[in-house]
Amino acid sequence: MTINKNEAFRHEVGCKLREMRKAKRMTQRQIADVIGCSVQNVSSIERGRYTGTRNLLVLASLFGVTVDELLRGEPDHASV
């Protein structure tokens, strides 16, 4: 099975989100309730199968990072 760049990118973002969720000791249900979606949707995001723009904005805010930090994994030094 070949993984294209978009799939690899979504997988990387999903892994970051899972790590952030676990660091805050939150369940997928709690995240789903905060962002207003289903647990299945959160699971799909964490597995790299789906990333909606609205969800990324809300998740970045929830975890106290910028969308840029979430997507690229680098601190946004312009806002510091």
HTML snippet that shows the backbone in 3Dmol.js (N, CA, C, O; Angstrom):
<script src="https://3Dmol.org/build/3Dmol-min.js"></script>
<div id="view" style="width:600px;height:400px;position:relative"></div>
<script>
const pdb = `
ATOM      1  N   MET A   1       0.846  -1.185   0.000  1.00  0.00           N
ATOM      2  CA  MET A   1       0.000   0.000   0.000  1.00  0.00           C
ATOM      3  C   MET A   1       0.886   1.241   0.000  1.00  0.00           C
ATOM      4  O   MET A   1       1.785   1.369   0.832  1.00  0.00           O
ATOM      5  N   THR A   2       0.635   2.138  -0.920  1.00  0.00           N
ATOM      6  CA  THR A   2       1.395   3.372  -1.024  1.00  0.00           C
ATOM      7  C   THR A   2       0.663   4.486  -0.290  1.00  0.00           C
ATOM      8  O   THR A   2      -0.542   4.668  -0.463  1.00  0.00           O
ATOM      9  N   ILE A   3       1.394   5.224   0.525  1.00  0.00           N
ATOM     10  CA  ILE A   3       0.812   6.360   1.246  1.00  0.00           C
ATOM     11  C   ILE A   3       1.288   7.624   0.554  1.00  0.00           C
ATOM     12  O   ILE A   3       2.490   7.857   0.424  1.00  0.00           O
ATOM     13  N   ASN A   4       0.328   8.451   0.104  1.00  0.00           N
ATOM     14  CA  ASN A   4       0.729   9.697  -0.546  1.00  0.00           C
ATOM     15  C   ASN A   4       1.021  10.769   0.505  1.00  0.00           C
ATOM     16  O   ASN A   4       0.784  10.575   1.698  1.00  0.00           O
ATOM     17  N   LYS A   5       1.533  11.889   0.039  1.00  0.00           N
ATOM     18  CA  LYS A   5       1.935  12.961   0.968  1.00  0.00           C
ATOM     19  C   LYS A   5       0.778  13.474   1.800  1.00  0.00           C
ATOM     20  O   LYS A   5       0.949  13.756   2.986  1.00  0.00           O
ATOM     21  N   ASN A   6      -0.411  13.602   1.196  1.00  0.00           N
ATOM     22  CA  ASN A   6      -1.571  14.093   1.951  1.00  0.00           C
ATOM     23  C   ASN A   6      -1.956  13.133   3.068  1.00  0.00           C
ATOM     24  O   ASN A   6      -2.267  13.560   4.180  1.00  0.00           O
ATOM     25  N   GLU A   7      -1.934  11.833   2.773  1.00  0.00           N
ATOM     26  CA  GLU A   7      -2.266  10.850   3.798  1.00  0.00           C
ATOM     27  C   GLU A   7      -1.236  10.876   4.925  1.00  0.00           C
ATOM     28  O   GLU A   7      -1.596  10.805   6.100  1.00  0.00           O
ATOM     29  N   ALA A   8       0.026  10.976   4.571  1.00  0.00           N
ATOM     30  CA  ALA A   8       1.090  11.032   5.578  1.00  0.00           C
ATOM     31  C   ALA A   8       0.943  12.280   6.443  1.00  0.00           C
ATOM     32  O   ALA A   8       1.137  12.228   7.658  1.00  0.00           O
ATOM     33  N   PHE A   9       0.602  13.395   5.813  1.00  0.00           N
ATOM     34  CA  PHE A   9       0.404  14.649   6.546  1.00  0.00           C
ATOM     35  C   PHE A   9      -0.763  14.523   7.517  1.00  0.00           C
ATOM     36  O   PHE A   9      -0.634  14.890   8.685  1.00  0.00           O
ATOM     37  N   ARG A  10      -1.906  14.006   7.047  1.00  0.00           N
ATOM     38  CA  ARG A  10      -3.071  13.833   7.922  1.00  0.00           C
ATOM     39  C   ARG A  10      -2.753  12.886   9.070  1.00  0.00           C
ATOM     40  O   ARG A  10      -3.199  13.104  10.197  1.00  0.00           O
ATOM     41  N   HIS A  11      -1.982  11.834   8.793  1.00  0.00           N
ATOM     42  CA  HIS A  11      -1.592  10.885   9.835  1.00  0.00           C
ATOM     43  C   HIS A  11      -0.727  11.578  10.892  1.00  0.00           C
ATOM     44  O   HIS A  11      -0.926  11.379  12.090  1.00  0.00           O
ATOM     45  N   GLU A  12       0.226  12.387  10.445  1.00  0.00           N
ATOM     46  CA  GLU A  12       1.111  13.100  11.371  1.00  0.00           C
ATOM     47  C   GLU A  12       0.322  14.058  12.257  1.00  0.00           C
ATOM     48  O   GLU A  12       0.548  14.117  13.466  1.00  0.00           O
ATOM     49  N   VAL A  13      -0.602  14.806  11.660  1.00  0.00           N
ATOM     50  CA  VAL A  13      -1.440  15.729  12.430  1.00  0.00           C
ATOM     51  C   VAL A  13      -2.304  14.946  13.417  1.00  0.00           C
ATOM     52  O   VAL A  13      -2.449  15.348  14.571  1.00  0.00           O
ATOM     53  N   GLY A  14      -2.873  13.836  12.969  1.00  0.00           N
ATOM     54  CA  GLY A  14      -3.692  13.009  13.851  1.00  0.00           C
ATOM     55  C   GLY A  14      -2.912  12.489  15.045  1.00  0.00           C
ATOM     56  O   GLY A  14      -3.424  12.462  16.164  1.00  0.00           O
ATOM     57  N   CYS A  15      -1.678  12.078  14.809  1.00  0.00           N
ATOM     58  CA  CYS A  15      -0.825  11.597  15.907  1.00  0.00           C
ATOM     59  C   CYS A  15      -0.536  12.719  16.908  1.00  0.00           C
ATOM     60  O   CYS A  15      -0.546  12.496  18.118  1.00  0.00           O
ATOM     61  N   LYS A  16      -0.280  13.922  16.396  1.00  0.00           N
ATOM     62  CA  LYS A  16      -0.034  15.069  17.282  1.00  0.00           C
ATOM     63  C   LYS A  16      -1.261  15.346  18.134  1.00  0.00           C
ATOM     64  O   LYS A  16      -1.154  15.581  19.338  1.00  0.00           O
ATOM     65  N   LEU A  17      -2.432  15.315  17.498  1.00  0.00           N
ATOM     66  CA  LEU A  17      -3.668  15.585  18.236  1.00  0.00           C
ATOM     67  C   LEU A  17      -3.906  14.525  19.309  1.00  0.00           C
ATOM     68  O   LEU A  17      -4.316  14.855  20.422  1.00  0.00           O
ATOM     69  N   ARG A  18      -3.655  13.274  18.991  1.00  0.00           N
ATOM     70  CA  ARG A  18      -3.826  12.202  19.969  1.00  0.00           C
ATOM     71  C   ARG A  18      -2.893  12.427  21.162  1.00  0.00           C
ATOM     72  O   ARG A  18      -3.307  12.286  22.313  1.00  0.00           O
ATOM     73  N   GLU A  19      -1.637  12.777  20.885  1.00  0.00           N
ATOM     74  CA  GLU A  19      -0.677  13.043  21.961  1.00  0.00           C
ATOM     75  C   GLU A  19      -1.135  14.210  22.828  1.00  0.00           C
ATOM     76  O   GLU A  19      -1.041  14.149  24.053  1.00  0.00           O
ATOM     77  N   MET A  20      -1.631  15.274  22.195  1.00  0.00           N
ATOM     78  CA  MET A  20      -2.104  16.444  22.950  1.00  0.00           C
ATOM     79  C   MET A  20      -3.305  16.073  23.813  1.00  0.00           C
ATOM     80  O   MET A  20      -3.405  16.488  24.968  1.00  0.00           O
ATOM     81  N   ARG A  21      -4.222  15.283  23.235  1.00  0.00           N
ATOM     82  CA  ARG A  21      -5.409  14.860  23.986  1.00  0.00           C
ATOM     83  C   ARG A  21      -4.995  14.044  25.206  1.00  0.00           C
ATOM     84  O   ARG A  21      -5.486  14.274  26.312  1.00  0.00           O
ATOM     85  N   LYS A  22      -4.100  13.102  25.000  1.00  0.00           N
ATOM     86  CA  LYS A  22      -3.667  12.250  26.108  1.00  0.00           C
ATOM     87  C   LYS A  22      -2.895  13.042  27.155  1.00  0.00           C
ATOM     88  O   LYS A  22      -3.003  12.766  28.350  1.00  0.00           O
ATOM     89  N   ALA A  23      -2.117  14.025  26.710  1.00  0.00           N
ATOM     90  CA  ALA A  23      -1.367  14.865  27.661  1.00  0.00           C
ATOM     91  C   ALA A  23      -2.320  15.642  28.557  1.00  0.00           C
ATOM     92  O   ALA A  23      -2.002  15.920  29.713  1.00  0.00           O
ATOM     93  N   LYS A  24      -3.495  15.994  28.025  1.00  0.00           N
ATOM     94  CA  LYS A  24      -4.508  16.699  28.827  1.00  0.00           C
ATOM     95  C   LYS A  24      -5.420  15.724  29.558  1.00  0.00           C
ATOM     96  O   LYS A  24      -6.352  16.129  30.253  1.00  0.00           O
ATOM     97  N   ARG A  25      -5.138  14.420  29.392  1.00  0.00           N
ATOM     98  CA  ARG A  25      -5.933  13.366  30.027  1.00  0.00           C
ATOM     99  C   ARG A  25      -7.416  13.481  29.668  1.00  0.00           C
ATOM    100  O   ARG A  25      -8.300  13.371  30.519  1.00  0.00           O
ATOM    101  N   MET A  26      -7.649  13.706  28.378  1.00  0.00           N
ATOM    102  CA  MET A  26      -9.019  13.815  27.885  1.00  0.00           C
ATOM    103  C   MET A  26      -9.354  12.582  27.045  1.00  0.00           C
ATOM    104  O   MET A  26      -8.486  11.993  26.402  1.00  0.00           O
ATOM    105  N   THR A  27     -10.624  12.213  27.068  1.00  0.00           N
ATOM    106  CA  THR A  27     -11.086  11.105  26.238  1.00  0.00           C
ATOM    107  C   THR A  27     -11.530  11.640  24.877  1.00  0.00           C
ATOM    108  O   THR A  27     -11.730  12.841  24.693  1.00  0.00           O
ATOM    109  N   GLN A  28     -11.674  10.723  23.942  1.00  0.00           N
ATOM    110  CA  GLN A  28     -12.215  11.131  22.639  1.00  0.00           C
ATOM    111  C   GLN A  28     -13.631  11.679  22.812  1.00  0.00           C
ATOM    112  O   GLN A  28     -14.026  12.595  22.091  1.00  0.00           O
ATOM    113  N   ARG A  29     -14.389  11.141  23.742  1.00  0.00           N
ATOM    114  CA  ARG A  29     -15.756  11.630  24.007  1.00  0.00           C
ATOM    115  C   ARG A  29     -15.716  13.083  24.472  1.00  0.00           C
ATOM    116  O   ARG A  29     -16.521  13.900  24.025  1.00  0.00           O
ATOM    117  N   GLN A  30     -14.789  13.407  25.362  1.00  0.00           N
ATOM    118  CA  GLN A  30     -14.681  14.784  25.844  1.00  0.00           C
ATOM    119  C   GLN A  30     -14.311  15.731  24.698  1.00  0.00           C
ATOM    120  O   GLN A  30     -14.864  16.826  24.599  1.00  0.00           O
ATOM    121  N   ILE A  31     -13.396  15.325  23.848  1.00  0.00           N
ATOM    122  CA  ILE A  31     -13.018  16.154  22.699  1.00  0.00           C
ATOM    123  C   ILE A  31     -14.214  16.327  21.774  1.00  0.00           C
ATOM    124  O   ILE A  31     -14.483  17.432  21.302  1.00  0.00           O
ATOM    125  N   ALA A  32     -14.925  15.247  21.517  1.00  0.00           N
ATOM    126  CA  ALA A  32     -16.095  15.302  20.642  1.00  0.00           C
ATOM    127  C   ALA A  32     -17.135  16.283  21.182  1.00  0.00           C
ATOM    128  O   ALA A  32     -17.727  17.050  20.424  1.00  0.00           O
ATOM    129  N   ASP A  33     -17.349  16.252  22.484  1.00  0.00           N
ATOM    130  CA  ASP A  33     -18.314  17.166  23.102  1.00  0.00           C
ATOM    131  C   ASP A  33     -17.875  18.624  22.960  1.00  0.00           C
ATOM    132  O   ASP A  33     -18.696  19.505  22.708  1.00  0.00           O
ATOM    133  N   VAL A  34     -16.575  18.869  23.124  1.00  0.00           N
ATOM    134  CA  VAL A  34     -16.056  20.240  23.027  1.00  0.00           C
ATOM    135  C   VAL A  34     -16.171  20.780  21.601  1.00  0.00           C
ATOM    136  O   VAL A  34     -16.574  21.926  21.403  1.00  0.00           O
ATOM    137  N   ILE A  35     -15.820  19.962  20.613  1.00  0.00           N
ATOM    138  CA  ILE A  35     -15.824  20.483  19.240  1.00  0.00           C
ATOM    139  C   ILE A  35     -17.144  20.242  18.512  1.00  0.00           C
ATOM    140  O   ILE A  35     -17.321  20.678  17.375  1.00  0.00           O
ATOM    141  N   GLY A  36     -18.075  19.540  19.177  1.00  0.00           N
ATOM    142  CA  GLY A  36     -19.401  19.364  18.605  1.00  0.00           C
ATOM    143  C   GLY A  36     -19.454  18.365  17.461  1.00  0.00           C
ATOM    144  O   GLY A  36     -20.035  18.639  16.411  1.00  0.00           O
ATOM    145  N   CYS A  37     -18.843  17.207  17.670  1.00  0.00           N
ATOM    146  CA  CYS A  37     -18.895  16.169  16.647  1.00  0.00           C
ATOM    147  C   CYS A  37     -19.014  14.815  17.341  1.00  0.00           C
ATOM    148  O   CYS A  37     -19.132  14.744  18.564  1.00  0.00           O
ATOM    149  N   SER A  38     -18.982  13.757  16.560  1.00  0.00           N
ATOM    150  CA  SER A  38     -19.099  12.418  17.128  1.00  0.00           C
ATOM    151  C   SER A  38     -17.731  11.889  17.562  1.00  0.00           C
ATOM    152  O   SER A  38     -16.691  12.386  17.128  1.00  0.00           O
ATOM    153  N   VAL A  39     -17.753  10.876  18.422  1.00  0.00           N
ATOM    154  CA  VAL A  39     -16.522  10.208  18.837  1.00  0.00           C
ATOM    155  C   VAL A  39     -15.856   9.581  17.608  1.00  0.00           C
ATOM    156  O   VAL A  39     -14.630   9.570  17.500  1.00  0.00           O
ATOM    157  N   GLN A  40     -16.658   9.066  16.696  1.00  0.00           N
ATOM    158  CA  GLN A  40     -16.123   8.469  15.477  1.00  0.00           C
ATOM    159  C   GLN A  40     -15.355   9.499  14.658  1.00  0.00           C
ATOM    160  O   GLN A  40     -14.342   9.178  14.037  1.00  0.00           O
ATOM    161  N   ASN A  41     -15.839  10.736  14.660  1.00  0.00           N
ATOM    162  CA  ASN A  41     -15.155  11.806  13.937  1.00  0.00           C
ATOM    163  C   ASN A  41     -13.796  12.091  14.574  1.00  0.00           C
ATOM    164  O   ASN A  41     -12.801  12.246  13.866  1.00  0.00           O
ATOM    165  N   VAL A  42     -13.748  12.161  15.889  1.00  0.00           N
ATOM    166  CA  VAL A  42     -12.480  12.387  16.598  1.00  0.00           C
ATOM    167  C   VAL A  42     -11.525  11.238  16.300  1.00  0.00           C
ATOM    168  O   VAL A  42     -10.344  11.465  16.035  1.00  0.00           O
ATOM    169  N   SER A  43     -12.018  10.028  16.342  1.00  0.00           N
ATOM    170  CA  SER A  43     -11.197   8.862  16.049  1.00  0.00           C
ATOM    171  C   SER A  43     -10.644   8.947  14.620  1.00  0.00           C
ATOM    172  O   SER A  43      -9.471   8.652  14.387  1.00  0.00           O
ATOM    173  N   SER A  44     -11.480   9.345  13.682  1.00  0.00           N
ATOM    174  CA  SER A  44     -11.039   9.489  12.286  1.00  0.00           C
ATOM    175  C   SER A  44      -9.955  10.554  12.153  1.00  0.00           C
ATOM    176  O   SER A  44      -8.996  10.381  11.401  1.00  0.00           O
ATOM    177  N   ILE A  45     -10.110  11.649  12.879  1.00  0.00           N
ATOM    178  CA  ILE A  45      -9.102  12.714  12.849  1.00  0.00           C
ATOM    179  C   ILE A  45      -7.781  12.169  13.385  1.00  0.00           C
ATOM    180  O   ILE A  45      -6.732  12.382  12.778  1.00  0.00           O
ATOM    181  N   GLU A  46      -7.823  11.477  14.505  1.00  0.00           N
ATOM    182  CA  GLU A  46      -6.611  10.953  15.121  1.00  0.00           C
ATOM    183  C   GLU A  46      -5.944   9.880  14.269  1.00  0.00           C
ATOM    184  O   GLU A  46      -4.727   9.707  14.339  1.00  0.00           O
ATOM    185  N   ARG A  47      -6.717   9.160  13.470  1.00  0.00           N
ATOM    186  CA  ARG A  47      -6.148   8.141  12.593  1.00  0.00           C
ATOM    187  C   ARG A  47      -5.722   8.707  11.242  1.00  0.00           C
ATOM    188  O   ARG A  47      -5.230   7.977  10.380  1.00  0.00           O
ATOM    189  N   GLY A  48      -5.917  10.022  11.064  1.00  0.00           N
ATOM    190  CA  GLY A  48      -5.482  10.648   9.828  1.00  0.00           C
ATOM    191  C   GLY A  48      -6.411  10.446   8.653  1.00  0.00           C
ATOM    192  O   GLY A  48      -6.003  10.609   7.503  1.00  0.00           O
ATOM    193  N   ARG A  49      -7.637  10.098   8.923  1.00  0.00           N
ATOM    194  CA  ARG A  49      -8.592   9.849   7.841  1.00  0.00           C
ATOM    195  C   ARG A  49      -9.442  11.075   7.503  1.00  0.00           C
ATOM    196  O   ARG A  49     -10.088  11.129   6.457  1.00  0.00           O
ATOM    197  N   TYR A  50      -9.429  12.046   8.398  1.00  0.00           N
ATOM    198  CA  TYR A  50     -10.267  13.229   8.191  1.00  0.00           C
ATOM    199  C   TYR A  50      -9.714  14.395   8.991  1.00  0.00           C
ATOM    200  O   TYR A  50      -9.344  14.239  10.155  1.00  0.00           O
ATOM    201  N   THR A  51      -9.658  15.546   8.376  1.00  0.00           N
ATOM    202  CA  THR A  51      -9.334  16.778   9.114  1.00  0.00           C
ATOM    203  C   THR A  51     -10.156  17.906   8.522  1.00  0.00           C
ATOM    204  O   THR A  51      -9.868  18.385   7.426  1.00  0.00           O
ATOM    205  N   GLY A  52     -11.153  18.317   9.229  1.00  0.00           N
ATOM    206  CA  GLY A  52     -11.948  19.448   8.793  1.00  0.00           C
ATOM    207  C   GLY A  52     -11.330  20.741   9.302  1.00  0.00           C
ATOM    208  O   GLY A  52     -10.803  20.788  10.414  1.00  0.00           O
ATOM    209  N   THR A  53     -11.393  21.769   8.505  1.00  0.00           N
ATOM    210  CA  THR A  53     -10.787  23.044   8.876  1.00  0.00           C
ATOM    211  C   THR A  53     -11.363  23.567  10.178  1.00  0.00           C
ATOM    212  O   THR A  53     -10.611  23.999  11.051  1.00  0.00           O
ATOM    213  N   ARG A  54     -12.663  23.539  10.330  1.00  0.00           N
ATOM    214  CA  ARG A  54     -13.294  24.031  11.558  1.00  0.00           C
ATOM    215  C   ARG A  54     -12.788  23.248  12.764  1.00  0.00           C
ATOM    216  O   ARG A  54     -12.483  23.827  13.806  1.00  0.00           O
ATOM    217  N   ASN A  55     -12.703  21.941  12.615  1.00  0.00           N
ATOM    218  CA  ASN A  55     -12.220  21.106  13.717  1.00  0.00           C
ATOM    219  C   ASN A  55     -10.789  21.460  14.086  1.00  0.00           C
ATOM    220  O   ASN A  55     -10.452  21.504  15.270  1.00  0.00           O
ATOM    221  N   LEU A  56      -9.948  21.710  13.101  1.00  0.00           N
ATOM    222  CA  LEU A  56      -8.554  22.056  13.387  1.00  0.00           C
ATOM    223  C   LEU A  56      -8.462  23.375  14.147  1.00  0.00           C
ATOM    224  O   LEU A  56      -7.650  23.511  15.062  1.00  0.00           O
ATOM    225  N   LEU A  57      -9.282  24.331  13.776  1.00  0.00           N
ATOM    226  CA  LEU A  57      -9.283  25.617  14.471  1.00  0.00           C
ATOM    227  C   LEU A  57      -9.690  25.447  15.933  1.00  0.00           C
ATOM    228  O   LEU A  57      -9.054  25.998  16.831  1.00  0.00           O
ATOM    229  N   VAL A  58     -10.734  24.694  16.159  1.00  0.00           N
ATOM    230  CA  VAL A  58     -11.222  24.484  17.526  1.00  0.00           C
ATOM    231  C   VAL A  58     -10.215  23.666  18.327  1.00  0.00           C
ATOM    232  O   VAL A  58      -9.960  23.979  19.490  1.00  0.00           O
ATOM    233  N   LEU A  59      -9.641  22.628  17.731  1.00  0.00           N
ATOM    234  CA  LEU A  59      -8.675  21.791  18.434  1.00  0.00           C
ATOM    235  C   LEU A  59      -7.407  22.567  18.779  1.00  0.00           C
ATOM    236  O   LEU A  59      -6.876  22.426  19.881  1.00  0.00           O
ATOM    237  N   ALA A  60      -6.925  23.374  17.858  1.00  0.00           N
ATOM    238  CA  ALA A  60      -5.739  24.184  18.144  1.00  0.00           C
ATOM    239  C   ALA A  60      -6.010  25.101  19.330  1.00  0.00           C
ATOM    240  O   ALA A  60      -5.169  25.237  20.218  1.00  0.00           O
ATOM    241  N   SER A  61      -7.170  25.723  19.344  1.00  0.00           N
ATOM    242  CA  SER A  61      -7.541  26.603  20.453  1.00  0.00           C
ATOM    243  C   SER A  61      -7.637  25.816  21.761  1.00  0.00           C
ATOM    244  O   SER A  61      -7.143  26.265  22.794  1.00  0.00           O
ATOM    245  N   LEU A  62      -8.264  24.659  21.718  1.00  0.00           N
ATOM    246  CA  LEU A  62      -8.425  23.820  22.898  1.00  0.00           C
ATOM    247  C   LEU A  62      -7.076  23.430  23.495  1.00  0.00           C
ATOM    248  O   LEU A  62      -6.921  23.417  24.716  1.00  0.00           O
ATOM    249  N   PHE A  63      -6.107  23.115  22.652  1.00  0.00           N
ATOM    250  CA  PHE A  63      -4.806  22.664  23.128  1.00  0.00           C
ATOM    251  C   PHE A  63      -3.809  23.802  23.300  1.00  0.00           C
ATOM    252  O   PHE A  63      -2.649  23.569  23.642  1.00  0.00           O
ATOM    253  N   GLY A  64      -4.255  25.028  23.066  1.00  0.00           N
ATOM    254  CA  GLY A  64      -3.405  26.185  23.312  1.00  0.00           C
ATOM    255  C   GLY A  64      -2.242  26.327  22.348  1.00  0.00           C
ATOM    256  O   GLY A  64      -1.170  26.803  22.720  1.00  0.00           O
ATOM    257  N   VAL A  65      -2.458  25.912  21.110  1.00  0.00           N
ATOM    258  CA  VAL A  65      -1.432  26.051  20.082  1.00  0.00           C
ATOM    259  C   VAL A  65      -2.044  26.758  18.882  1.00  0.00           C
ATOM    260  O   VAL A  65      -3.266  26.828  18.752  1.00  0.00           O
ATOM    261  N   THR A  66      -1.201  27.278  18.012  1.00  0.00           N
ATOM    262  CA  THR A  66      -1.712  27.859  16.777  1.00  0.00           C
ATOM    263  C   THR A  66      -1.953  26.734  15.776  1.00  0.00           C
ATOM    264  O   THR A  66      -1.425  25.633  15.929  1.00  0.00           O
ATOM    265  N   VAL A  67      -2.738  27.012  14.771  1.00  0.00           N
ATOM    266  CA  VAL A  67      -2.964  26.023  13.716  1.00  0.00           C
ATOM    267  C   VAL A  67      -1.637  25.687  13.040  1.00  0.00           C
ATOM    268  O   VAL A  67      -1.393  24.539  12.671  1.00  0.00           O
ATOM    269  N   ASP A  68      -0.783  26.695  12.882  1.00  0.00           N
ATOM    270  CA  ASP A  68       0.530  26.473  12.285  1.00  0.00           C
ATOM    271  C   ASP A  68       1.340  25.475  13.112  1.00  0.00           C
ATOM    272  O   ASP A  68       1.968  24.571  12.559  1.00  0.00           O
ATOM    273  N   GLU A  69       1.325  25.638  14.427  1.00  0.00           N
ATOM    274  CA  GLU A  69       2.043  24.705  15.301  1.00  0.00           C
ATOM    275  C   GLU A  69       1.456  23.297  15.184  1.00  0.00           C
ATOM    276  O   GLU A  69       2.185  22.305  15.174  1.00  0.00           O
ATOM    277  N   LEU A  70       0.149  23.230  15.097  1.00  0.00           N
ATOM    278  CA  LEU A  70      -0.525  21.950  14.979  1.00  0.00           C
ATOM    279  C   LEU A  70      -0.153  21.260  13.668  1.00  0.00           C
ATOM    280  O   LEU A  70       0.128  20.062  13.649  1.00  0.00           O
ATOM    281  N   LEU A  71      -0.153  22.009  12.589  1.00  0.00           N
ATOM    282  CA  LEU A  71       0.099  21.425  11.276  1.00  0.00           C
ATOM    283  C   LEU A  71       1.573  21.205  10.988  1.00  0.00           C
ATOM    284  O   LEU A  71       1.947  20.196  10.391  1.00  0.00           O
ATOM    285  N   ARG A  72       2.406  22.138  11.407  1.00  0.00           N
ATOM    286  CA  ARG A  72       3.831  22.031  11.086  1.00  0.00           C
ATOM    287  C   ARG A  72       4.671  21.580  12.262  1.00  0.00           C
ATOM    288  O   ARG A  72       5.810  21.150  12.081  1.00  0.00           O
ATOM    289  N   GLY A  73       4.129  21.671  13.463  1.00  0.00           N
ATOM    290  CA  GLY A  73       4.857  21.231  14.628  1.00  0.00           C
ATOM    291  C   GLY A  73       5.919  22.192  15.103  1.00  0.00           C
ATOM    292  O   GLY A  73       6.785  21.823  15.896  1.00  0.00           O
ATOM    293  N   GLU A  74       5.862  23.423  14.628  1.00  0.00           N
ATOM    294  CA  GLU A  74       6.840  24.428  15.019  1.00  0.00           C
ATOM    295  C   GLU A  74       6.135  25.570  15.721  1.00  0.00           C
ATOM    296  O   GLU A  74       5.047  25.965  15.303  1.00  0.00           O
ATOM    297  N   PRO A  75       6.721  26.110  16.771  1.00  0.00           N
ATOM    298  CA  PRO A  75       6.112  27.265  17.439  1.00  0.00           C
ATOM    299  C   PRO A  75       6.013  28.457  16.498  1.00  0.00           C
ATOM    300  O   PRO A  75       6.886  28.686  15.660  1.00  0.00           O
ATOM    301  N   ASP A  76       4.940  29.203  16.656  1.00  0.00           N
ATOM    302  CA  ASP A  76       4.743  30.413  15.861  1.00  0.00           C
ATOM    303  C   ASP A  76       5.467  31.560  16.552  1.00  0.00           C
ATOM    304  O   ASP A  76       4.903  32.203  17.438  1.00  0.00           O
ATOM    305  N   HIS A  77       6.704  31.823  16.158  1.00  0.00           N
ATOM    306  CA  HIS A  77       7.522  32.851  16.809  1.00  0.00           C
ATOM    307  C   HIS A  77       7.045  34.256  16.505  1.00  0.00           C
ATOM    308  O   HIS A  77       7.404  35.191  17.221  1.00  0.00           O
ATOM    309  N   ALA A  78       6.253  34.431  15.473  1.00  0.00           N
ATOM    310  CA  ALA A  78       5.753  35.761  15.132  1.00  0.00           C
ATOM    311  C   ALA A  78       4.788  36.264  16.189  1.00  0.00           C
ATOM    312  O   ALA A  78       4.664  37.472  16.394  1.00  0.00           O
ATOM    313  N   SER A  79       4.095  35.336  16.870  1.00  0.00           N
ATOM    314  CA  SER A  79       3.108  35.762  17.864  1.00  0.00           C
ATOM    315  C   SER A  79       3.720  35.847  19.266  1.00  0.00           C
ATOM    316  O   SER A  79       3.034  36.237  20.211  1.00  0.00           O
ATOM    317  N   VAL A  80       4.969  35.497  19.410  1.00  0.00           N
ATOM    318  CA  VAL A  80       5.620  35.508  20.737  1.00  0.00           C
ATOM    319  C   VAL A  80       6.160  36.867  21.050  1.00  0.00           C
ATOM    320  O   VAL A  80       6.738  37.070  22.118  1.00  0.00           O
TER     321      VAL A  80
END
`;
const viewer = $3Dmol.createViewer("view");
viewer.addModel(pdb, "pdb");
viewer.setStyle({}, {cartoon: {color: "spectrum"}});
viewer.zoomTo();
viewer.render();
</script>
